[in-house]
């Protein structure tokens, strides 16, 4: 999918998650439907090992509310950031594509 196409979509979370004491986000990677599990393949994890997002991933995850488009999330991330808009959008769309492929999010049209 082209980056421009992603910008109009609305991401929805599809996995359980929790806020850690340090404010980070941890995604529950237990995959009941696949014996080998998509998370184990994608993140090279042991079965039922959760994934902790880095600072960028945590900020993005907190902005995924089922209402904001990817463009609106990018605009929120851009606010107060010195990173060029194109670079930030590229990083965001790459991260969201990984989350989508791993089954952590799904997209709806806005």
N, C-alpha and C positions, 0 to 999 in steps of 0.2 A: 504494500500500500504506500502511496506517495505521502510525503510529509504534509502537504497541503490538505490531503483528504483526512488525515488524522486530526487536524486542527478543528474540524467541525463536529467531531464525535464527542460523546459524553461517556467517559469511563465509569464503570460500576465495579465495586469489589465483589469477589466471588468466593473468598476464603475467609476463615476465621483469623482474627489477629488480636494483638493486645499491645497496650502501651507499656513499655518497660519503665522501671523506676528512674532511669536516666533520661526519659523522654523519648527514647527511640521506639521503633515499631518492630514487632516480631510477627512474622506470618506463620500460621500453623500449616505445616507441610504434609501432615498425615494424609495419605491418599487412599481412601477406602476402596476405590473402584479399580485400581491397577495394582497388581502384585508387586511390580517393580517401581511404580510411582513416578509420575512426571517430574516431581521435585528432585528425587534422587538422581534422575538422569540429567536434568538441567543444571542443578547446583552441586552435583557430585556429593550428595549428602547420604548419610545412613538413613534407613527407614525411620520415620517419625522425628527426624531432626528438624527443628524449626529454623527459619531463615531470618536473621536480623538485618534490617535495611540500614544502609549508611545514612549520613546526614541528608544527602540529596534525596534518596529514596524515601526517607521518613517525611521530609517536607512535601514531596509529591503525594505520598499516600494520604497525608492529612488533608490535602486539597481535593482528593477524590471524594465527592459527596453525592454523586449521582445526578447532579444538577449542572455543574460547571462543564463547559466544553474543554477540550485540550488547549485551545487558544486562550481561554480564560485562566486555566491553570498556568500556562506559560507566562501570561501577563502578570499574574500574582508572583511568580518566581522572579520575574524580571524587575519588579518593584524593589528598589534598594540594592540591586545587583549591578556590579560593574561588568559582568560578562556580556559580550555582544549578543544581541537578540537571536541571530541565526544560530550561533553556537549553543545557546541555551535551548532553543527549540529542537535542534538536532539531538542533544543529550536527552531531552524529555521524550521525544518520539521514539528514540532507540530504547530507552528504559521501559516505556509503555508497551512497545512491541514485545519485549522480553516477558513482561508480566502477562500479556495476552497469550503468548505462545505457551506459557507455563500454566495457564488456567487461573491465574490470580485475579484477573480482571476480564470483563467483557465490555464491548462498546455498543452503545445505542446511538442512533442518529439524533441530532438535536432538532 
